[in-house]
Amino acid sequence: MSSTHETAPAVEVAGLTKAYGPTVANSDVSFSVAAGTVHALLGENGAGKSTTMKLLSGLVRPDSGTIHIRGREVRPKNARDAHASGVQTAFQELTLVPDLTVLDNMLLPRAPLTPLATLNRRKVHREVSALFASLDLAVDPGTLAADLNLATRQKIEIARALYRRPTILLLDEPTSALSGSDVDWLGRIIADAKRRGITVIFISHRLPEVRSFCDTMTILRNGKSVRSARVDELSDDEVVEMIIGRSIENAFPPRRPVRARTGETPVLATRGMAAGAKLRGMDLALHKGEILGIAGLQGMGQEALFPALFGEEPVTAGHMELDGAPLHLRSAADALDPSVAIGLVPEDRKTEGLFLKLVGRQNATLPVLGRFHRGPLLNGAAESRAAAGAFDAVEVDARAHYLPAGAFSGGNQQKIVIAKWLVAQSRILLLFDPTRGIDVGTKQQLYALFRAYADAGGAILFHSTEIPELVHLCDRVGVLYEGRLSRWLEGDKLTENAIMQETLGGTDPLARGNTAEVSR
Protein backbone atom coordinates (compact mmCIF):
# COMPACT_ATOMS: atom_id res chain seq x y z
CA MET A 1 0.00 0.00 0.00
CA SER A 2 1.29 3.47 -0.89
CA SER A 3 2.08 5.83 1.93
CA THR A 4 0.28 9.14 2.33
CA HIS A 5 3.39 11.03 1.23
CA GLU A 6 3.67 8.95 -1.95
CA THR A 7 0.09 9.67 -3.00
CA ALA A 8 -0.09 13.31 -1.85
CA PRO A 9 0.14 16.18 -4.34
CA ALA A 10 3.66 17.33 -5.13
CA VAL A 11 2.64 20.88 -4.15
CA GLU A 12 -0.41 22.01 -2.24
CA VAL A 13 -0.98 25.56 -1.06
CA ALA A 14 -3.96 26.62 1.02
CA GLY A 15 -5.00 30.14 1.98
CA LEU A 16 -1.68 31.77 1.08
CA THR A 17 -1.85 35.47 1.91
CA LYS A 18 0.90 38.06 1.59
CA ALA A 19 0.66 41.84 1.95
CA TYR A 20 3.26 44.56 1.57
CA GLY A 21 1.92 47.34 3.76
CA PRO A 22 -1.51 48.29 2.38
CA THR A 23 -0.89 46.38 -0.85
CA VAL A 24 -2.25 42.81 -0.77
CA ALA A 25 -0.28 40.73 -3.28
CA ASN A 26 -1.88 37.36 -2.43
CA SER A 27 -5.18 36.79 -0.71
CA ASP A 28 -6.24 33.24 0.17
CA VAL A 29 -4.52 31.56 -2.83
CA SER A 30 -5.16 27.81 -2.92
CA PHE A 31 -4.33 25.09 -5.46
CA SER A 32 -2.62 21.72 -5.71
CA VAL A 33 -0.36 20.10 -8.30
CA ALA A 34 -0.09 16.36 -8.85
CA ALA A 35 3.38 14.85 -8.87
CA GLY A 36 5.04 14.63 -12.27
CA THR A 37 2.66 17.04 -13.98
CA VAL A 38 3.01 20.53 -15.46
CA HIS A 39 0.79 23.20 -13.90
CA ALA A 40 0.26 26.72 -15.26
CA LEU A 41 -0.31 29.83 -13.18
CA LEU A 42 -2.20 32.40 -15.24
CA GLY A 43 -3.25 35.97 -14.52
CA GLU A 44 -2.65 39.60 -15.33
CA ASN A 45 0.53 41.35 -14.25
CA GLY A 46 0.08 42.02 -10.56
CA ALA A 47 -2.43 39.18 -10.09
CA GLY A 48 -0.13 37.44 -7.60
CA LYS A 49 1.64 34.85 -9.76
CA SER A 50 5.21 35.92 -9.07
CA THR A 51 4.46 36.45 -5.37
CA THR A 52 3.20 32.86 -5.23
CA MET A 53 6.45 31.71 -6.84
CA LYS A 54 8.49 33.69 -4.31
CA LEU A 55 6.53 32.15 -1.44
CA LEU A 56 7.23 28.67 -2.81
CA SER A 57 10.88 29.62 -3.39
CA GLY A 58 11.40 30.82 0.18
CA LEU A 59 12.25 34.36 -0.92
CA VAL A 60 9.34 35.81 1.04
CA ARG A 61 7.26 34.37 3.87
CA PRO A 62 3.45 34.25 3.86
CA ASP A 63 1.43 36.22 6.39
CA SER A 64 -0.92 33.23 6.61
CA GLY A 65 -1.70 29.99 4.83
CA THR A 66 0.19 26.74 4.38
CA ILE A 67 2.50 25.08 1.87
CA HIS A 68 2.74 21.29 1.64
CA ILE A 69 5.43 19.52 -0.40
CA ARG A 70 4.62 15.84 -1.01
CA GLY A 71 2.27 15.81 1.96
CA ARG A 72 4.61 17.50 4.44
CA GLU A 73 4.05 21.06 5.58
CA VAL A 74 7.05 23.27 4.89
CA ARG A 75 7.76 26.78 6.09
CA PRO A 76 10.76 27.93 4.07
CA LYS A 77 12.49 30.87 5.70
CA ASN A 78 14.83 31.38 2.75
CA ALA A 79 15.84 29.92 -0.61
CA ARG A 80 18.07 27.32 1.06
CA ASP A 81 15.08 25.86 2.90
CA ALA A 82 13.15 25.63 -0.36
CA HIS A 83 16.11 23.96 -2.08
CA ALA A 84 16.21 21.39 0.73
CA SER A 85 12.59 20.55 -0.13
CA GLY A 86 13.56 19.96 -3.77
CA VAL A 87 12.30 23.33 -5.09
CA GLN A 88 14.36 25.21 -7.69
CA THR A 89 13.32 28.36 -9.55
CA ALA A 90 14.19 30.05 -12.83
CA PHE A 91 12.93 33.62 -12.52
CA GLN A 92 11.89 36.05 -15.23
CA GLU A 93 14.09 38.69 -13.63
CA LEU A 94 17.41 37.41 -14.91
CA THR A 95 19.81 36.88 -12.01
CA LEU A 96 23.07 36.11 -13.81
CA VAL A 97 26.05 38.23 -12.72
CA PRO A 98 27.26 39.88 -15.97
CA ASP A 99 30.95 40.00 -15.04
CA LEU A 100 31.16 36.31 -14.11
CA THR A 101 31.52 33.40 -16.50
CA VAL A 102 28.63 31.10 -17.25
CA LEU A 103 30.34 28.40 -15.15
CA ASP A 104 30.67 30.69 -12.14
CA ASN A 105 27.04 31.72 -12.50
CA MET A 106 26.01 28.07 -12.63
CA LEU A 107 27.70 27.56 -9.25
CA LEU A 108 25.87 30.43 -7.56
CA PRO A 109 24.68 30.76 -4.84
CA ARG A 110 26.46 27.67 -3.48
CA ALA A 111 29.02 25.61 -5.33
CA PRO A 112 29.17 21.84 -4.74
CA LEU A 113 32.18 21.31 -2.49
CA THR A 114 34.23 18.21 -1.77
CA PRO A 115 34.30 16.76 1.77
CA LEU A 116 37.43 18.86 2.30
CA ALA A 117 35.45 22.02 1.48
CA THR A 118 37.28 22.59 -1.79
CA LEU A 119 35.92 23.07 -5.30
CA ASN A 120 36.98 20.72 -8.08
CA ARG A 121 36.53 23.14 -10.99
CA ARG A 122 37.63 20.62 -13.61
CA LYS A 123 34.98 18.15 -12.46
CA VAL A 124 32.30 20.85 -12.26
CA HIS A 125 33.23 22.10 -15.74
CA ARG A 126 32.71 18.57 -17.09
CA GLU A 127 29.36 18.26 -15.31
CA VAL A 128 28.10 21.61 -16.60
CA SER A 129 29.31 20.87 -20.14
CA ALA A 130 27.53 17.50 -20.04
CA LEU A 131 24.34 19.16 -18.80
CA PHE A 132 24.48 21.76 -21.57
CA ALA A 133 24.98 19.01 -24.14
CA SER A 134 21.96 17.11 -22.81
CA LEU A 135 19.91 20.31 -23.01
CA ASP A 136 21.12 21.06 -26.56
CA LEU A 137 22.57 24.32 -25.22
CA ALA A 138 25.59 25.37 -27.25
CA VAL A 139 27.31 27.66 -24.74
CA ASP A 140 30.93 27.60 -23.62
CA PRO A 141 30.93 27.61 -19.78
CA GLY A 142 33.90 29.99 -19.92
CA THR A 143 31.89 32.71 -21.68
CA LEU A 144 31.11 35.88 -19.75
CA ALA A 145 27.40 36.19 -19.00
CA ALA A 146 27.49 39.78 -20.29
CA ASP A 147 28.37 38.48 -23.76
CA LEU A 148 25.21 36.37 -24.07
CA ASN A 149 21.98 37.58 -25.65
CA LEU A 150 18.77 37.77 -23.65
CA ALA A 151 17.37 34.43 -24.84
CA THR A 152 20.58 32.56 -24.01
CA ARG A 153 20.74 34.14 -20.56
CA GLN A 154 17.21 32.90 -19.90
CA LYS A 155 18.24 29.39 -21.01
CA ILE A 156 21.17 29.49 -18.58
CA GLU A 157 18.74 30.44 -15.78
CA ILE A 158 16.72 27.31 -16.57
CA ALA A 159 19.83 25.14 -16.88
CA ARG A 160 21.06 26.37 -13.49
CA ALA A 161 17.79 25.32 -11.86
CA LEU A 162 18.02 21.88 -13.50
CA TYR A 163 21.66 21.52 -12.44
CA ARG A 164 20.44 21.37 -8.82
CA ARG A 165 18.33 18.28 -9.68
CA PRO A 166 14.98 19.56 -8.46
CA THR A 167 11.89 17.51 -7.79
CA ILE A 168 9.82 20.69 -8.23
CA LEU A 169 10.80 23.20 -10.93
CA LEU A 170 9.30 26.70 -10.88
CA LEU A 171 9.47 28.62 -14.18
CA ASP A 172 8.49 32.29 -13.83
CA GLU A 173 7.63 33.54 -17.35
CA PRO A 174 10.61 31.87 -19.04
CA THR A 175 9.28 32.44 -22.56
CA SER A 176 9.06 36.22 -22.13
CA ALA A 177 12.69 36.25 -23.31
CA LEU A 178 12.28 33.41 -25.82
CA SER A 179 10.71 33.15 -29.24
CA GLY A 180 10.36 30.72 -32.11
CA SER A 181 12.75 27.78 -31.90
CA ASP A 182 13.75 28.77 -28.34
CA VAL A 183 10.17 28.20 -27.16
CA ASP A 184 10.22 24.81 -28.87
CA TRP A 185 13.46 24.13 -27.00
CA LEU A 186 11.76 24.93 -23.71
CA GLY A 187 8.88 22.63 -24.60
CA ARG A 188 11.32 19.76 -25.04
CA ILE A 189 13.01 20.57 -21.71
CA ILE A 190 9.66 20.60 -19.88
CA ALA A 191 8.54 17.35 -21.54
CA ASP A 192 11.82 15.68 -20.55
CA ALA A 193 11.51 16.95 -16.97
CA LYS A 194 7.99 15.55 -16.79
CA ARG A 195 9.17 12.15 -18.07
CA ARG A 196 11.75 12.11 -15.27
CA GLY A 197 9.04 12.75 -12.67
CA ILE A 198 9.83 16.42 -12.05
CA THR A 199 6.79 18.55 -11.19
CA VAL A 200 6.76 21.85 -13.08
CA ILE A 201 4.86 25.04 -12.21
CA PHE A 202 4.90 27.38 -15.18
CA ILE A 203 3.91 31.05 -15.48
CA SER A 204 3.12 32.29 -18.97
CA HIS A 205 0.94 34.87 -20.70
CA ARG A 206 0.83 32.85 -23.90
CA LEU A 207 -2.11 30.44 -24.03
CA PRO A 208 -0.73 28.33 -26.91
CA GLU A 209 2.27 27.48 -24.71
CA VAL A 210 0.04 26.61 -21.79
CA ARG A 211 -2.01 24.25 -23.96
CA SER A 212 1.14 22.72 -25.44
CA PHE A 213 3.16 22.28 -22.24
CA CYS A 214 0.72 22.03 -19.33
CA ASP A 215 -1.71 19.51 -17.86
CA THR A 216 -3.56 21.75 -15.42
CA MET A 217 -3.91 25.44 -14.62
CA THR A 218 -4.85 27.86 -11.87
CA ILE A 219 -6.13 31.33 -12.75
CA LEU A 220 -5.36 34.24 -10.38
CA ARG A 221 -7.05 37.64 -10.38
CA ASN A 222 -6.39 40.49 -7.95
CA GLY A 223 -4.32 38.21 -5.76
CA LYS A 224 -7.01 35.53 -5.44
CA SER A 225 -7.26 32.09 -7.03
CA VAL A 226 -10.31 32.15 -9.32
CA ARG A 227 -10.35 28.60 -10.63
CA SER A 228 -8.21 25.51 -11.11
CA ALA A 229 -8.93 23.10 -13.96
CA ARG A 230 -7.46 20.79 -16.52
CA VAL A 231 -6.12 22.70 -19.51
CA ASP A 232 -8.59 21.01 -21.87
CA GLU A 233 -11.63 21.92 -19.73
CA LEU A 234 -11.65 25.63 -20.60
CA SER A 235 -11.68 27.49 -23.92
CA ASP A 236 -9.31 30.38 -24.60
CA ASP A 237 -12.18 32.86 -24.28
CA GLU A 238 -13.19 31.42 -20.90
CA VAL A 239 -9.61 31.59 -19.65
CA VAL A 240 -9.16 35.18 -20.78
CA GLU A 241 -12.45 36.30 -19.26
CA MET A 242 -11.47 34.78 -15.91
CA ILE A 243 -8.02 36.39 -16.10
CA ILE A 244 -9.28 39.94 -16.74
CA GLY A 245 -12.75 39.65 -15.24
CA ARG A 246 -14.53 40.77 -18.40
CA SER A 247 -15.22 39.72 -21.96
CA ILE A 248 -12.50 40.33 -24.52
CA GLU A 249 -14.45 40.38 -27.78
CA ASN A 250 -12.03 42.54 -29.72
CA ALA A 251 -8.43 42.18 -28.60
CA PHE A 252 -7.11 44.49 -31.33
CA PRO A 253 -8.37 47.83 -32.64
CA PRO A 254 -10.17 47.56 -36.02
CA ARG A 255 -7.84 47.20 -38.99
CA ARG A 256 -7.32 50.39 -40.97
CA PRO A 257 -7.84 50.41 -44.75
CA VAL A 258 -4.74 50.37 -46.96
CA ARG A 259 -3.59 53.90 -47.67
CA ALA A 260 -1.60 54.89 -50.73
CA ARG A 261 1.40 57.00 -49.71
CA THR A 262 2.94 57.62 -53.12
CA GLY A 263 4.64 61.00 -53.15
CA GLU A 264 4.63 61.40 -49.35
CA THR A 265 7.95 62.18 -47.71
CA PRO A 266 8.69 59.59 -45.01
CA VAL A 267 9.26 60.93 -41.53
CA LEU A 268 12.07 58.37 -41.13
CA ALA A 269 13.80 56.40 -43.87
CA THR A 270 16.90 54.31 -44.40
CA ARG A 271 18.77 53.98 -47.68
CA GLY A 272 21.06 50.97 -48.08
CA MET A 273 21.79 51.03 -44.37
CA ALA A 274 24.02 48.43 -42.71
CA ALA A 275 24.62 47.95 -38.98
CA GLY A 276 25.78 45.22 -36.67
CA ALA A 277 27.04 41.85 -37.85
CA LYS A 278 24.14 41.00 -40.16
CA LEU A 279 21.92 43.95 -41.12
CA ARG A 280 22.68 45.25 -44.62
CA GLY A 281 21.03 46.91 -47.60
CA MET A 282 18.21 48.18 -45.37
CA ASP A 283 15.66 50.31 -47.24
CA LEU A 284 12.55 51.28 -45.33
CA ALA A 285 10.21 54.25 -45.22
CA LEU A 286 8.15 55.09 -42.14
CA HIS A 287 5.40 57.66 -42.65
CA LYS A 288 3.52 59.96 -40.32
CA GLY A 289 0.52 58.20 -38.80
CA GLU A 290 1.79 54.74 -39.75
CA ILE A 291 2.51 51.60 -37.73
CA LEU A 292 5.18 49.80 -39.72
CA GLY A 293 5.90 46.24 -38.66
CA ILE A 294 9.18 44.35 -38.77
CA ALA A 295 8.96 40.54 -38.61
CA GLY A 296 11.80 38.05 -38.41
CA LEU A 297 13.15 35.13 -36.46
CA GLN A 298 15.67 35.90 -33.76
CA GLY A 299 19.06 36.98 -35.09
CA MET A 300 17.90 38.20 -38.49
CA GLY A 301 19.14 41.75 -37.94
CA GLN A 302 16.37 43.41 -35.94
CA GLU A 303 18.66 43.51 -32.90
CA ALA A 304 20.87 45.99 -34.76
CA LEU A 305 18.14 47.87 -36.67
CA PHE A 306 16.36 49.41 -33.69
CA PRO A 307 19.50 50.56 -31.80
CA ALA A 308 20.92 51.98 -35.05
CA LEU A 309 17.80 54.07 -35.58
CA PHE A 310 18.21 55.37 -32.02
CA GLY A 311 21.90 56.23 -32.32
CA GLU A 312 23.10 53.37 -30.13
CA GLU A 313 24.55 51.20 -32.92
CA PRO A 314 27.00 52.58 -35.52
CA VAL A 315 25.74 52.71 -39.11
CA THR A 316 28.47 51.12 -41.24
CA ALA A 317 26.98 51.75 -44.71
CA GLY A 318 24.17 53.75 -46.25
CA HIS A 319 22.37 56.46 -44.32
CA MET A 320 19.17 57.57 -42.58
CA GLU A 321 16.82 60.39 -43.48
CA LEU A 322 14.49 62.48 -41.34
CA ASP A 323 11.73 64.27 -43.26
CA GLY A 324 13.75 63.72 -46.42
CA ALA A 325 16.99 65.24 -45.10
CA PRO A 326 20.10 63.23 -44.12
CA LEU A 327 20.13 62.20 -40.47
CA HIS A 328 23.33 61.39 -38.59
CA LEU A 329 22.93 60.01 -35.08
CA ARG A 330 26.18 59.87 -33.12
CA SER A 331 24.45 58.78 -29.91
CA ALA A 332 21.06 58.42 -28.27
CA ALA A 333 21.35 62.08 -27.21
CA ASP A 334 21.00 63.05 -30.87
CA ALA A 335 17.82 60.96 -31.15
CA LEU A 336 16.40 62.77 -28.09
CA ASP A 337 16.94 66.21 -29.59
CA PRO A 338 13.54 67.92 -30.03
CA SER A 339 14.22 68.37 -33.74
CA VAL A 340 14.51 64.57 -34.09
CA ALA A 341 12.33 63.25 -31.22
CA ILE A 342 12.84 59.49 -31.52
CA GLY A 343 12.00 57.22 -28.59
CA LEU A 344 13.01 53.56 -28.12
CA VAL A 345 11.19 50.89 -26.12
CA PRO A 346 13.98 48.28 -25.88
CA GLU A 347 13.85 44.50 -25.72
CA ASP A 348 14.67 44.27 -22.01
CA ARG A 349 12.82 46.96 -20.07
CA LYS A 350 14.42 46.00 -16.74
CA THR A 351 18.03 46.55 -17.79
CA GLU A 352 17.72 48.86 -20.80
CA GLY A 353 14.49 50.81 -20.35
CA LEU A 354 14.32 51.68 -16.65
CA PHE A 355 16.31 52.55 -13.57
CA LEU A 356 14.47 50.19 -11.26
CA LYS A 357 15.53 51.98 -8.06
CA LEU A 358 14.25 55.37 -9.25
CA VAL A 359 10.58 56.18 -8.80
CA GLY A 360 8.35 55.98 -11.86
CA ARG A 361 8.06 59.76 -12.13
CA GLN A 362 11.83 60.17 -12.30
CA ASN A 363 12.10 57.45 -14.95
CA ALA A 364 9.41 59.14 -17.04
CA THR A 365 11.09 62.57 -17.04
CA LEU A 366 14.76 61.58 -17.05
CA PRO A 367 15.42 61.80 -20.85
CA VAL A 368 14.24 65.43 -20.93
CA LEU A 369 14.94 66.46 -17.35
CA GLY A 370 16.53 69.70 -18.54
CA ARG A 371 13.10 70.95 -19.58
CA PHE A 372 12.06 71.13 -15.94
CA HIS A 373 14.99 73.12 -14.62
CA ARG A 374 14.99 76.78 -13.74
CA GLY A 375 18.68 77.45 -13.68
CA PRO A 376 20.23 74.96 -11.23
CA LEU A 377 16.88 74.13 -9.58
CA LEU A 378 14.39 71.48 -10.61
CA ASN A 379 10.81 72.65 -11.05
CA GLY A 380 9.23 69.70 -9.28
CA ALA A 381 5.67 70.86 -9.94
CA ALA A 382 6.24 71.04 -13.70
CA GLU A 383 7.94 67.65 -13.67
CA SER A 384 5.04 66.09 -11.77
CA ARG A 385 2.46 67.61 -14.13
CA ALA A 386 4.27 66.23 -17.18
CA ALA A 387 4.57 62.76 -15.64
CA ALA A 388 0.93 62.81 -14.53
CA GLY A 389 -0.28 63.56 -18.05
CA ALA A 390 1.75 60.71 -19.50
CA PHE A 391 0.72 58.30 -16.74
CA ASP A 392 -2.93 59.12 -17.36
CA ALA A 393 -2.48 58.43 -21.09
CA VAL A 394 -0.95 54.98 -20.50
CA GLU A 395 -3.20 54.20 -17.49
CA VAL A 396 -0.28 53.36 -15.24
CA ASP A 397 -0.78 52.81 -11.53
CA ALA A 398 -0.84 56.24 -9.80
CA ARG A 399 1.72 55.00 -7.24
CA ALA A 400 4.32 55.38 -10.00
CA HIS A 401 4.62 58.98 -8.83
CA TYR A 402 6.36 57.88 -5.64
CA LEU A 403 7.27 54.17 -5.78
CA PRO A 404 10.42 52.73 -7.42
CA ALA A 405 9.87 51.30 -10.89
CA GLY A 406 11.14 47.94 -9.65
CA ALA A 407 8.16 47.65 -7.29
CA PHE A 408 5.69 47.35 -10.17
CA SER A 409 4.50 44.46 -12.28
CA GLY A 410 5.95 43.94 -15.76
CA GLY A 411 2.93 45.56 -17.39
CA ASN A 412 3.14 48.72 -15.31
CA GLN A 413 6.90 48.88 -15.85
CA GLN A 414 6.36 48.80 -19.60
CA LYS A 415 3.76 51.55 -19.31
CA ILE A 416 6.33 53.70 -17.49
CA VAL A 417 8.82 53.11 -20.33
CA ILE A 418 6.21 54.24 -22.86
CA ALA A 419 5.17 57.19 -20.69
CA LYS A 420 8.79 58.34 -20.77
CA TRP A 421 8.58 58.91 -24.52
CA LEU A 422 5.23 60.67 -24.24
CA VAL A 423 6.82 63.11 -21.79
CA ALA A 424 9.65 63.57 -24.30
CA GLN A 425 7.03 64.34 -26.98
CA SER A 426 8.54 61.77 -29.32
CA ARG A 427 7.08 61.82 -32.81
CA ILE A 428 8.68 58.50 -33.74
CA LEU A 429 8.48 55.42 -31.51
CA LEU A 430 10.71 52.39 -32.02
CA LEU A 431 8.93 49.51 -30.26
CA PHE A 432 11.00 46.33 -29.89
CA ASP A 433 8.68 43.52 -28.75
CA PRO A 434 6.84 45.92 -26.41
CA THR A 435 4.30 43.40 -25.06
CA ARG A 436 6.85 40.74 -24.08
CA GLY A 437 5.86 39.25 -20.73
CA ILE A 438 2.68 41.34 -20.44
CA ASP A 439 -0.78 39.99 -19.66
CA VAL A 440 -3.70 40.00 -22.08
CA GLY A 441 -5.57 42.84 -20.39
CA THR A 442 -2.59 45.20 -20.42
CA LYS A 443 -1.83 44.20 -24.01
CA GLN A 444 -5.29 45.41 -24.99
CA GLN A 445 -4.57 48.78 -23.38
CA LEU A 446 -1.23 49.08 -25.17
CA TYR A 447 -2.71 48.15 -28.55
CA ALA A 448 -5.27 50.94 -28.18
CA LEU A 449 -2.54 53.36 -27.07
CA PHE A 450 -0.33 52.56 -30.06
CA ARG A 451 -3.21 53.02 -32.49
CA ALA A 452 -4.24 56.32 -30.86
CA TYR A 453 -0.64 57.53 -31.05
CA ALA A 454 -0.50 56.79 -34.77
CA ASP A 455 -3.95 58.27 -35.40
CA ALA A 456 -2.70 61.49 -33.77
CA GLY A 457 0.15 61.66 -36.30
CA GLY A 458 2.90 59.72 -34.56
CA ALA A 459 4.96 57.13 -36.45
CA ILE A 460 5.74 53.68 -35.04
CA LEU A 461 8.27 51.07 -36.10
CA PHE A 462 7.07 47.88 -34.43
CA HIS A 463 8.80 44.53 -33.98
CA SER A 464 7.02 41.68 -32.24
CA THR A 465 7.68 37.99 -31.72
CA GLU A 466 3.89 37.47 -31.69
CA ILE A 467 2.74 37.33 -35.30
CA PRO A 468 -0.95 38.18 -34.59
CA GLU A 469 0.20 41.56 -33.26
CA LEU A 470 1.98 42.33 -36.52
CA VAL A 471 -1.05 41.29 -38.58
CA HIS A 472 -3.69 43.18 -36.62
CA LEU A 473 -1.82 46.32 -35.54
CA CYS A 474 0.41 47.17 -38.49
CA ASP A 475 -0.38 48.93 -41.75
CA ARG A 476 2.51 47.16 -43.47
CA VAL A 477 4.98 44.49 -42.38
CA GLY A 478 8.49 43.98 -43.70
CA VAL A 479 10.07 40.57 -43.17
CA LEU A 480 13.74 40.35 -42.25
CA TYR A 481 15.58 37.31 -43.56
CA GLU A 482 19.34 36.89 -43.16
CA GLY A 483 19.81 40.60 -42.48
CA ARG A 484 17.79 41.89 -45.41
CA LEU A 485 14.18 42.89 -45.92
CA SER A 486 12.91 40.06 -48.08
CA ARG A 487 9.34 41.20 -48.66
CA TRP A 488 6.67 43.72 -47.66
CA LEU A 489 3.13 42.58 -46.88
CA GLU A 490 -0.02 44.66 -46.62
CA GLY A 491 -3.75 44.49 -47.21
CA ASP A 492 -5.07 41.03 -48.01
CA LYS A 493 -1.50 39.70 -48.27
CA LEU A 494 -0.79 40.56 -44.63
CA THR A 495 -1.66 37.25 -42.94
CA GLU A 496 -0.11 35.09 -40.25
CA ASN A 497 0.64 32.33 -42.75
CA ALA A 498 2.34 34.75 -45.15
CA ILE A 499 4.54 36.20 -42.40
CA MET A 500 5.48 32.77 -41.10
CA GLN A 501 6.38 31.53 -44.58
CA GLU A 502 8.58 34.55 -45.24
CA THR A 503 10.33 34.40 -41.87
CA LEU A 504 11.26 30.78 -42.62
CA GLY A 505 12.76 31.76 -45.95
CA GLY A 506 9.77 31.43 -48.28
CA THR A 507 10.76 30.44 -51.78
CA ASP A 508 14.18 32.05 -52.13
CA PRO A 509 12.84 35.44 -50.94
CA LEU A 510 16.05 37.37 -51.55
CA ALA A 511 15.95 36.45 -55.22
CA ARG A 512 12.55 38.04 -55.81
CA GLY A 513 13.90 41.57 -56.01
CA ASN A 514 10.85 43.10 -54.35
CA THR A 515 12.53 45.30 -51.75
CA ALA A 516 11.89 48.36 -53.93
CA GLU A 517 8.33 48.40 -52.61
CA VAL A 518 9.51 50.20 -49.46
CA SER A 519 10.05 53.66 -50.92
CA ARG A 520 6.49 54.27 -51.99
Protein Blocks (a to p, Z undefined) as FASTA:
>chain_A
ZZfklmmcfbdcehiacdehjbcfbghiacdddehiacddeddehilpmmmmmmmnopac
cfbdcddeehiacddfbfklmmmnopacddfbdcbdfkbcfklmmmpcbdcddfkopacf
klmmmmmmmmmmmnopacdfkbcfklpcfklmmmmmmmmmmmnopabdcdehkllmgghj
lmmmmmmmmmmmmmnopacddddfbfklmmmmpmbdcddeehiafbdcdfklpcfklmmm
mmnopacfblbacddddddfehiacfbdcehiaehjkbghiacdddehiacddeddehil
pmmmmmmmnopaccfehcddeehiacddfbfklmmpmklopacddfblmlmmpcfkbcfk
lmmmmmmmmmmcghjbccfklmmmmmmmmmmmnopafklmmpcfklpcfklmmmmmmmmm
mmnopabdcdehklgoiafklmmmmmmmmmmmmmnopacddddfblklmmmmpmbdcdde
ehiafbdcehjllcfklmmmmmnopaokllnopmmmmmZZ
